[in-house]
Amino acid sequence: MGLFSKKTPAEPVPRPNPPFMPSQSSSGDVPLKDRLSLNKSMPSTDLPPLPTDVTSTPELTPIPITKNLNTVSNKMDNINDRLNQIESPLPSPQPIQSGPKPGAKVFIRLDKYTEIISTINNMESKINELKNAIGKINDLRNAEQQLVDSWNKLVDEAQAKVNDVSSKLPPANR
């Protein structure tokens, strides 16, 4: 049938050109390799020698200690005042009223309202059906109880008659 034989071969995707590279260097006629080696040929700067006694601390300029102590004590006073305010007893919580406020208006779309009303009516009818079914079950249970009570009465009467007859007969040799 040859459904796939009519396809033409896909053309190869052309390769993108390489990024532009300048043919001449920007710093005169010195090639890049030589420019990199120029940095190595520069004399290195020597660092000053480390002190022999490393444990000594550098000398600091004296700072007025009383000024620093005053600012620290002021900050501590501010923090103590804030802590006292935070530690004061909190007012007792008030209960939150649940439900809508009295007199609050609620707007419902008319189609939703009719749907809600029909749902409520269905629920009420189901509740009434369940109450009727429970009432019938109670009636059946009461009827069964009366029947079982009457059977117990009959069994008790039969037992009483058997006991009466056995008491009038002389004892048998057993």
C-alpha positions as CSV (number, residue, x, y, z in Angstrom):
1,M,0.0,0.0,0.0
2,G,2.9,2.3,0.6
3,L,1.6,4.8,3.1
4,F,5.1,5.8,4.2
5,S,6.8,5.6,0.8
6,K,5.7,9.1,-0.3
7,K,7.6,10.9,2.4
8,T,10.4,13.2,1.3
9,P,13.7,12.9,3.2
10,A,14.2,15.7,5.7
11,E,16.8,18.3,4.9
12,P,19.7,18.5,7.2
13,V,19.7,21.4,9.7
14,P,22.4,24.0,9.0
15,R,25.0,24.5,11.6
16,P,25.2,27.9,13.3
17,N,28.2,30.0,12.6
18,P,30.9,30.1,15.4
19,P,30.9,33.3,17.6
20,F,32.8,36.3,16.3
21,M,36.5,36.3,17.2
22,P,38.5,39.4,16.4
23,S,41.5,38.6,14.3
24,Q,43.7,41.3,15.9
25,S,44.3,41.7,19.6
26,S,43.1,44.9,21.3
27,S,46.4,45.8,22.9
28,G,48.6,46.5,19.9
29,D,50.5,43.7,18.2
30,V,51.1,41.6,21.3
31,P,49.4,38.2,21.1
32,L,47.3,37.0,24.0
33,K,49.8,34.4,25.0
34,D,52.5,37.1,25.5
35,R,50.1,39.3,27.4
36,L,49.4,36.5,29.8
37,S,53.1,36.0,30.3
38,L,53.7,39.7,30.9
39,N,51.9,39.4,34.2
40,K,54.2,36.7,35.4
41,S,57.3,38.7,34.5
42,M,56.3,41.6,36.8
43,P,58.3,41.6,40.0
44,S,56.3,40.4,43.0
45,T,55.8,42.7,46.0
46,D,57.2,41.4,49.2
47,L,55.0,41.5,52.3
48,P,56.4,42.9,55.5
49,P,57.6,40.2,57.9
50,L,55.4,38.9,60.7
51,P,56.1,40.0,64.2
52,T,58.0,37.5,66.3
53,D,55.7,37.8,69.3
54,V,52.2,36.9,67.9
55,T,50.6,36.6,71.3
56,S,50.6,40.3,72.0
57,T,47.5,42.2,71.2
58,P,47.6,45.3,69.0
59,E,47.3,48.5,70.8
60,L,43.9,50.2,70.7
61,T,43.0,53.7,71.3
62,P,41.3,54.2,74.7
63,I,37.5,54.6,74.5
64,P,35.8,56.5,77.2
65,I,34.3,53.6,79.3
66,T,31.9,55.8,81.3
67,K,30.1,56.8,78.1
68,N,29.7,53.2,77.0
69,L,28.5,52.2,80.5
70,N,25.9,54.9,80.5
71,T,24.5,53.9,77.1
72,V,24.4,50.2,78.2
73,S,22.6,51.1,81.5
74,N,20.1,53.2,79.6
75,K,19.4,50.3,77.2
76,M,19.0,47.9,80.2
77,D,16.5,50.2,81.8
78,N,14.5,50.3,78.6
79,I,14.5,46.5,78.4
80,N,13.4,46.2,82.1
81,D,10.5,48.6,81.5
82,R,9.4,46.6,78.5
83,L,9.6,43.4,80.4
84,N,7.5,44.8,83.2
85,Q,4.8,45.8,80.7
86,I,4.8,42.4,79.1
87,E,4.6,40.6,82.5
88,S,1.5,42.5,83.5
89,P,-1.6,40.2,83.6
90,L,-3.6,39.9,80.4
91,P,-7.3,40.6,80.4
92,S,-9.5,37.6,80.5
93,P,-10.6,36.4,77.1
94,Q,-14.2,37.2,76.1
95,P,-16.3,34.4,74.6
96,I,-16.9,34.7,70.8
97,Q,-20.5,34.9,69.7
98,S,-21.2,32.2,67.2
99,G,-23.7,32.5,64.4
100,P,-25.0,35.5,62.6
101,K,-25.8,38.7,64.5
102,P,-29.4,39.3,65.3
103,G,-31.1,41.3,62.5
104,A,-28.3,40.5,60.0
105,K,-29.5,40.2,56.4
106,V,-28.5,37.3,54.3
107,F,-29.0,37.4,50.5
108,I,-29.5,34.1,48.7
109,R,-30.1,33.5,45.0
110,L,-33.6,32.5,44.2
111,D,-32.6,29.2,42.5
112,K,-30.5,28.3,45.5
113,Y,-33.3,29.2,47.9
114,T,-35.8,26.9,46.1
115,E,-33.1,24.1,46.1
116,I,-32.6,24.6,49.9
117,I,-36.4,24.5,50.5
118,S,-36.8,21.3,48.5
119,T,-33.9,19.7,50.3
120,I,-35.3,20.6,53.7
121,N,-38.7,19.2,52.7
122,N,-37.1,16.0,51.6
123,M,-35.2,15.7,54.8
124,E,-38.4,16.3,56.8
125,S,-40.3,13.6,54.9
126,K,-37.4,11.1,55.4
127,I,-37.4,11.9,59.1
128,N,-41.2,11.2,59.3
129,E,-40.8,7.9,57.4
130,L,-38.1,6.9,59.9
131,K,-40.3,7.8,62.9
132,N,-43.1,5.7,61.4
133,A,-40.8,2.7,60.8
134,I,-39.5,2.9,64.4
135,G,-43.1,3.1,65.7
136,K,-44.0,-0.1,63.7
137,I,-40.9,-1.8,65.0
138,N,-41.9,-0.9,68.6
139,D,-45.4,-2.3,68.0
140,L,-44.0,-5.5,66.6
141,R,-41.7,-5.9,69.5
142,N,-44.5,-5.3,72.0
143,A,-46.6,-7.9,70.2
144,E,-43.8,-10.4,70.3
145,Q,-43.2,-9.7,74.0
146,Q,-46.9,-10.3,74.7
147,L,-46.8,-13.6,72.8
148,V,-43.7,-14.7,74.6
149,D,-45.3,-13.8,78.0
150,S,-48.4,-15.8,77.1
151,W,-46.2,-18.8,76.2
152,N,-44.4,-18.5,79.5
153,K,-47.8,-18.4,81.3
154,L,-48.9,-21.6,79.5
155,V,-45.6,-23.3,80.4
156,D,-46.0,-22.2,84.0
157,E,-49.6,-23.6,84.1
158,A,-48.5,-26.9,82.6
159,Q,-45.6,-27.1,85.2
160,A,-48.1,-26.4,88.0
161,K,-50.5,-29.2,86.8
162,V,-47.6,-31.7,86.5
163,N,-46.4,-30.8,90.0
164,D,-50.0,-31.2,91.4
165,V,-50.5,-34.6,89.8
166,S,-47.0,-35.8,90.8
167,S,-47.6,-34.7,94.4
168,K,-50.9,-36.8,94.6
169,L,-49.3,-40.0,93.3
170,P,-47.4,-42.2,95.7
171,P,-43.7,-42.2,95.3
172,A,-42.4,-44.7,92.8
173,N,-39.6,-47.1,93.6
174,R,-36.6,-45.6,92.1
